[in-house]
Amino acid sequence: MIDELDQIILRMEFVRDRAEDDEIVGMLNGIINDLCEWEDRHLINV
């Protein structure tokens, strides 16, 4: 599950880095941060 989540995060970062719309970049940053926080909490609880 974590490996799959890492792949999703990497793909979202790839899209974010190529996005030209500031609103989309901000949305993707928020989603990426939320996923990273979830992953960190999950790893701590395992």
DRENDOGU-972049 format. One record per residue (C-alpha): residue in three letters; chain; x, y, z. Coordinates in steps of 0.05 Angstrom, whole numbers. Example, Ala and Ser with C-alpha at 12.3 -4.5 7.8 and 13.67 -1.06 7.14 Angstrom:
{"ALA" "A" {246 -90 156}}
{"SER" "A" {273 -21 143}}
This chain:
{"MET" "A" {0 0 0}}
{"ILE" "A" {55 49 18}}
{"ASP" "A" {93 34 -46}}
{"GLU" "A" {30 48 -86}}
{"LEU" "A" {19 113 -47}}
{"ASP" "A" {91 134 -61}}
{"GLN" "A" {78 122 -136}}
{"ILE" "A" {15 165 -133}}
{"ILE" "A" {52 221 -97}}
{"LEU" "A" {109 219 -148}}
{"ARG" "A" {60 223 -206}}
{"MET" "A" {23 281 -173}}
{"GLU" "A" {89 317 -162}}
{"PHE" "A" {106 306 -235}}
{"VAL" "A" {39 336 -257}}
{"ARG" "A" {45 394 -207}}
{"ASP" "A" {115 412 -232}}
{"ARG" "A" {87 419 -302}}
{"ALA" "A" {22 454 -285}}
{"GLU" "A" {17 527 -306}}
{"ASP" "A" {-45 546 -267}}
{"ASP" "A" {-29 570 -197}}
{"GLU" "A" {-95 544 -170}}
{"ILE" "A" {-81 474 -195}}
{"VAL" "A" {-10 476 -166}}
{"GLY" "A" {-39 498 -99}}
{"MET" "A" {-91 442 -100}}
{"LEU" "A" {-39 390 -117}}
{"ASN" "A" {7 415 -63}}
{"GLY" "A" {-49 408 -12}}
{"ILE" "A" {-66 337 -35}}
{"ILE" "A" {8 316 -36}}
{"ASN" "A" {18 344 34}}
{"ASP" "A" {-44 308 60}}
{"LEU" "A" {-21 242 30}}
{"CYS" "A" {49 250 58}}
{"GLU" "A" {21 265 128}}
{"TRP" "A" {-25 204 123}}
{"GLU" "A" {34 161 101}}
{"ASP" "A" {76 186 159}}
{"ARG" "A" {21 172 210}}
{"HIS" "A" {10 103 181}}
{"LEU" "A" {83 85 183}}
{"ILE" "A" {88 108 256}}
{"ASN" "A" {27 65 276}}
{"VAL" "A" {54 2 242}}
